[in-house]
Amino acid sequence: MFLGYNTNGLAHHELFDAVELLAEIGYRGVALTIDHGVLPPRNRDVRRTVDRLRRRLEQLDMRSVLETGARYLLDPRRKHEPTLLSDDRRRRIAFYRHAIDCAAQLNAACVSIWSGALNAPISRNEAMDRLADGLVETLDYAVGQGVVVGLEPEPGMLIDSTAAFDELLRRIDRPDLGLTLDIGHLQCQGEPIATVIAHWGSRLVNVHLDDMRRGVHEHLMFGDGEISFPPVFQALRDVGYGGGASVELSRHSHVGPEAASRAFAFLQPLVAR
């Protein structure tokens, strides 16, 4: 297991400057949130940028994952839209294909996605059908590119908890659908963190780290929330998790370097145990 940092917490930094900064601090991984300034889907030079980034990450001995949760990337007026639940979900599927292509070129560990919120006037059953159909298409494309996909339960979305993820798996039994766990989301939803990790260890492909309080979906600096992190890392070790655990402090970009340094100082002793 090793520590990474999500570029959504360095939103005011140029991509390569952000990577260099994280390497200097000591991070061994970077979670790349595709956004207007990070591998955007409509940029003609993106493949060249990905190739340059792959070479630089190799030089720095850093690994990567691709994150797809940028707020206004696909629609400047609707946060996170369209999703796999939307009427215009083909745009989300095309975006996921772009992320998968980037991941394949980068040799990234996985592409992390989520369900989206149920904003359309449809039933939960129809929404689950839409989600399942979109996931099948996305997973089939990812398999062809040799890329792992992890779905992240997110408060406020259709798949908001590991119980909802389990409901999804009963509808789409795909062993190639991995799980991205945000430790803060588990705290927010009142899910017992160590128990969840133990239960879902075999599906776990990606981990997000942040502190949080129960019932409040706000990503906090470590020590500002309610989570005890030593048992979290022990649970991850117990299931043999060897991937990246990436800090996600998307509202700390205004103090990005300081936040990244503070997070590393807090977490690295726990990883090194």
N, C-alpha and C positions, 0 to 999 in steps of 0.2 A: 504494500500500500504506500502511496506517496501523495503529497499535497499538490494541488493545482489551484488556480485562481481564475475566476470567470471575467472575461473582458467587459461584461456589462457593468462591472465595478470600476472600470477604467475608461469610461465612455468619452472622456475628454482627451484621451491619449491616442496618438497615431498607433496603428496596429503593431508595427515592428518595435516602436519605442516601448509599448506595453510589454511585449514579450521580453525585451532586454531587461526592463525593470524587474519583472518577476524572476528572471534568472539570477539577477544580482542579489535579490532578497534571499533566494534559496529554493524557490518553487521548482519542482521537477515536471510540472504539467501546466497546461493552459486549456481552459474551457472557452472555446471560441464561439461567442454568440454572434451569429450572422446578423449584420445590421448595415445601415447605410455606409458606415466606414469600415466594415469588417466583412470582406468577401461577399459583397451584395450581388444578388442574382441577376441584375440587369446590367452589370458592368462587363464590357467586352474584354477587358484585360484580366478578369478574375482568375482564369486558368494560369496565366503567367504569375500572378501574385501568389496563388496557391503553391506553385512549384518553388518559387523563391522562399516562401514560408516553410515548406517542407525541408528545404536544405538548411535553413537557419535553425529550425528546431532540432534537426539531427546534429548540427554543430554544437548546440547548447545541451545536448542529451536531454531534451524535454519531449514529453509526450502530449497528445492532444485528444480532446473530444469536441464534437460539434454540437452546439446548442441552438435551438430554433425559437426561443421565446421573446424575440425583440418585440417591442410594443406596437410601433406604427410602421413597420417595414413594408407590409403589403397594402395597407390602406392608411392614408394620412389622417383620416377622420375617425376610424374605429379601431380602438386598441385591440391587438391580437387577432383581428379579423382579416380575411376569412379563415375559418377553421374547418376541420373535417366534418363539422356539423352544419355548416352554412350552405345556403343554396348555391353559392359560387365556390364550393369546396375544391373544384378542379384547380384553382389557383394555389391552394394550400398544398395539394398533392404535387403540383409542379415545383413548388418551393422545396418540398421534402426531397424531391429528386435532385434538385440542385445541391442541397446539403449532403446527400448521399454521394454525389459525384465528388464534391470537395473532400469528404471524408476518405473516399477511396484513394484520391490522389495524395492526400496527406498521410495515409496509413494511420488514420485516427482510430481510437479504440471503439468509438460508437457515435451514433447520432441520437441525441435526446429530443423527444417530442412530447406533446401532451394532447389531451382530447379537445380542449376548447370548452367554453361555457355554452350552456343551452340558452341561446338568445332567440332562436327562431321559434315561431309558434307551432311547435310540433311536440308530440308526446315523447317521454323518455324512451319508450320502446323504439320509436322511429329514429330517435337520435342515436341509440345504440346500434341500430342497423346501419345508419350512415357511417358511424365511426368504424364499425367492423369492416364494412366494404372498403373504406379508405385505407384502413390498416392493412388489409390483405394486399391491395395494390401496392402500397408503400413497401411492405415486407418482401413481396415478390421481386420488386425492383432492387431492394437492398441485397437480397440473396445473390442476385445476378452480379452485383458489384463487390461481393465479399465484405459487406458492411453490416455491423451489428446495430440494431435499433433498440433503444430503451424508452419506454413510456413512463412519464413522470406524473403521479397523482398530484393534483394542485388544488388547494382550497378554492371553492367558488366555481370549479369546472365540473363537467359531467363526471369525469373520473377524478374524484377529489380525495380518495383514501385508498388504502390497500384493499379494503372490503369491496369497493367499487371496481378496483382492478381485478379482483377475483371474480366478480360478476361478469366482467368483460371476457375473461379467459373461459368462462363456461359457454360463451357465445362464439368465441374465436379461439379454438385450442391450437395455438401456434407455439411450439417450443422455441421458435426463433424470435419471439417477442420478449425482449428483456425488460427489466424494471430499473428505472432511475429513482432512487430514493433521496428526497430532500429531508434531512434530519429535522430541520425547523418545521416543515409541514406536518411531520408526525406529531410534534409537540403541539402545534396549533390545533390539530384535529383530535387530540387526546388519545393518540395511539401509543401503546407502550413500546418505546423505541427498540430496546434490546430484544424484546419478544418478536417484533416485526422483522428485525434483521435476521434472527434465528430462523424464522419461518420461511422467509423469502430469499435466503442466501443463495440458493441455486439459480435464481432468476436475476440476481443483482449484477448489473453491468456498469452502473455509474452512481456516484454519490455526490450530493451537494451538501455543503456545510454552512450553517448560519445558526445564530441563537434566535430564540423566539419564545413568546408567551402563549399559554394555552388560550385558544379562542381568538387570537389576534394575528392576522396574517401580515406581519411586518418583520422583514429580515433585519436582525440586530447584530451589532458587534458582540463577539464572544464575551460573556460575563454580564451583558446587559439584559439577558433573558433568563429563562428558568431551567435550561438544560444542563445536566451534569455530563460532561463529555468523556471522562475516563471510561464509564461503562459503555458508551457508544463505540469507542475504538476497540474495547475488549470484545464486544459483540462482533464487530467487523473481523477482528483477528480470528475469533472462534469459528466463523463460517469460511475462513480461508480467503477472504476478499483481498485481491492483490492489485486492484486497479486504482484509479485516481479518486481522491476525495477533494473536490474543488470548492473553495470558498465562493459563496454567492452573496455579495453585498451590493446589489444594483443601485441602491440609493446613497452610496458612499463615494461616488465618482468625484465629488468636489474635494474630497480628501483622499483620493485614490492611493497615492504612494504610502501615506501614513497608515491608512486602513489595511493595506496589504501587508505592511511590515508588522503591525500590531497583531493581525490574525496569524501570521506565520510564527511569531514569538509565542503566542498562546498555544497553537496546535502542534508545532513540531515536536516538543517534548512528549506529547501524547502518542504521536506516530512512532517515535523512536523507542518507545518502551519495549 
